Amino acid sequence: MGRIKSLNKWANKHTYLPLDLLRIALGVFLFIKGISFMSDSQILMDLFKPIQNMAGGMIVVHYVAPAHFVGGLLIAFGLLTRWAIIAQLPILIGAIVINFAGEMDATNLILAVITFLVCVFFMFYGSGKRSLDYYFKMQQ
């Protein structure tokens, strides 16, 4: 717990507007992906073709869209950012693996890797000063 507090103190001292905008952009991107997967579930089913015969395949399909939808909102507003990102990491790792297991699509692979790296950064960095986490912390 002390380690997280020291990381939060460091992040609050070194908060910059471009990083907050990057966090918001990440959240909006994940939110839009969630809406995309919800509105056209066939795209999601096509993505999971290489692993559809594995155990828990339908559970994964039903986890991805809501996790992106809700997680994207939480990340964009900076509320429970680290928890929302932890929920995104298995999905992003799966997106990277699916590119190697199925048909290789360089655009999707690059997008998944960049999103994964940005998520890992914000998992350690936190939500920053311009977030609901910081606002609620200051209200105590």
QUITANOR-V786857 format. One record per run of one state. SS is the DSSP state (A for helix, B for strand, O for the rest). FROM is the first residue (numbers start at 1). TO is the last residue. If there is no record, write none. Layout:
BEGIN
ss from to
SS FROM TO
SS FROM TO
END
This chain:
BEGIN
ss from to
O 1 1
A 2 13
O 14 16
A 17 39
O 40 40
A 41 47
O 48 48
A 49 51
O 52 56
A 57 77
O 78 80
A 81 101
O 102 105
A 106 125
O 126 131
A 132 139
O 140 140
END
